[in-house]
Amino acid sequence: MRKFSILLVALVFTVNAFAQENDKNGEVNMMSKRGEYILPVEGDFALGINALPMVNYFGNLFNGTAGNSTSFRTFTHTLVRTTPVLFGKYYLTDKSAIRAGLLIGVYNETNRENVMMNQQIPDPKVTVTDVMKSTETDLGIGADYLMYRGKGRVQGFYGGGISVNYTKTKATYNYGNLITTEFSAPYWYDFAAGTTTSGGARILSQSGDRSIGVVLSGVVGVEYFIAPKISIGGEFRLGLYTGYDFKGYRTVERWTGTEREVETLPKDANDGSIAFRNASSGSLFMMFHF
């Protein structure tokens, strides 16, 4: 009996010490059958990736492949969407963490449209192809302070942070119908308007357009730990955005009445006003903790 009592006291002491060691906030961190912690603890690092680009790709397979893209292009030059692609996180305590996000992306697009060929006797069945090639480079970095609350494998989180985004765009245009003395007003496709037109000045290139923006935002979300230190989750953020747009150069060609002329136009005026507006975004992600 005495040996049993000593054993019982030792067991209670061990369990109590285990609970204090694994939960400084009064909540026991679950363990797997292999003795691994399910939830992250103070000092853990985590790496994650935003799954929305792949979700969009496979989702669009069911709508005629409209808009399919496997690129991680998660915001445009308007800088309203600010969800990073890669995450890094460090746990300050069992229930708080600092998270940094990074976005690096290059988006290339080629758009082809057929127009009627220049002919003395027009035949709509005979066409040439106009081509627009555009490139967008997106860079973004941000950081959040997050706090966690939950029970078991489901952990909610909330917090806020700041992000800075930069975008640069370029586009070039090639036309199947040349401007010549014989055909000074050829048919060509106006990619901006989305229609076929003829004559007038047409753009050959647009380069140097840049945008920079800053977003202060709050974030709420939830993570579910599907395995020890591996989680999937979703989040939504809402904040205030301010940005500035810098205009680039346009090169155009036209018929002067006697010859074809190519001219690079002066830069348009930059957007001089700075305005605050709501900026919202969401994401689905997977995180690996170690």
Order of alpha helices (4+ residues) and beta strands (2+ residues): alpha-beta-alpha-beta-beta-beta-beta-beta-beta-beta-beta-beta-beta-beta
